[in-house]
């Protein structure tokens, strides 16, 4: 079944941090290689690349009566049945939420960039906040898909 909604947001600030960090790691890796510790340098670079691949973007998809979202290549992912969603609203988080995965009062926050998020209240009582650069479209897609499964 095709997606009813799918959007990927790339974390520009996240990528800039990774770029700066990558330059520093490359300099250190070259020094480590010069000392004859090739395996250590490969491990450092591999860990860096894994982090980059895991968190460069956040994709949100609505398909098959489920809300799915994942970072980067999909190692960190979550799926929620649309039937578990009680309500949605647009929120603007404090500056210190910035990006990443973090525990917030009442639930969890997932984002690759600072700014708007969609707060999803779950029937079980928890909340989930998904950072997005198109909150209105995401809310509309969730509401439309939720109405379709009720019919």
ZIKAUR-V886746 format. One record per backbone hydrogen bond with DSSP energy under -1.0 kcal/mol. CO is the residue of the C=O (numbers start at 1). NH is the residue of the N-H. E is the energy in kcal/mol with one decimal. If there is no record, write none. Layout:
# ZIKAUR-V886746
co->[CO CO]
nh->[NH NH]
e->[E E]
This chain:
# ZIKAUR-V886746
co->[5 7 9 10 11 12 13 14 15 16 17 18 19 20 21 22 23 24 25 26 27 28 29 30 31 32 33 37 38 39 40 41 42 43 44 45 46 47 48 49 50 51 53 56 57 58 59 60 61 62 62 63 65 66 67 68 69 70 71 76 78 80 81 82 84 87 89 91 94 100 102 104 106 107 108 109 110 111 116 117 118 119 120 121 121 122 126 127 128 129 130 134 135 136 137 138 139 140 141 142 143 144 145 146]
nh->[62 60 58 12 15 16 17 18 19 20 21 22 23 24 25 26 27 28 29 30 31 32 33 34 35 37 36 41 42 43 44 45 46 47 48 49 50 51 52 53 54 55 73 11 72 9 70 7 68 4 5 66 82 63 80 61 78 59 74 71 69 67 84 85 123 121 119 117 97 111 109 107 127 104 129 102 131 100 132 91 130 89 128 86 87 125 122 108 120 110 118 138 139 140 141 142 143 144 145 146 147 148 149 150]
e->[-2.8 -2.7 -2.4 -1.3 -3.0 -2.1 -2.4 -2.5 -2.5 -2.5 -2.7 -2.8 -2.0 -2.0 -2.8 -2.4 -2.1 -2.3 -3.0 -2.3 -1.7 -2.5 -2.6 -2.2 -1.3 -2.3 -2.0 -1.7 -2.6 -2.3 -2.4 -2.6 -2.6 -2.5 -2.2 -2.7 -2.3 -2.2 -2.3 -2.7 -2.0 -1.6 -1.6 -2.0 -2.8 -2.7 -2.1 -2.4 -3.4 -3.1 -1.4 -1.3 -2.3 -2.0 -2.8 -3.3 -2.5 -3.0 -2.7 -2.4 -2.4 -3.3 -2.0 -1.6 -3.0 -2.6 -3.4 -2.3 -2.0 -1.7 -2.7 -2.4 -1.8 -2.4 -2.8 -2.1 -3.4 -3.3 -1.8 -3.0 -2.3 -1.7 -1.8 -3.2 -1.5 -2.1 -3.0 -1.6 -3.4 -2.5 -2.4 -1.9 -2.6 -2.4 -2.3 -2.6 -2.7 -2.6 -2.5 -2.6 -2.1 -1.8 -1.5 -1.0]
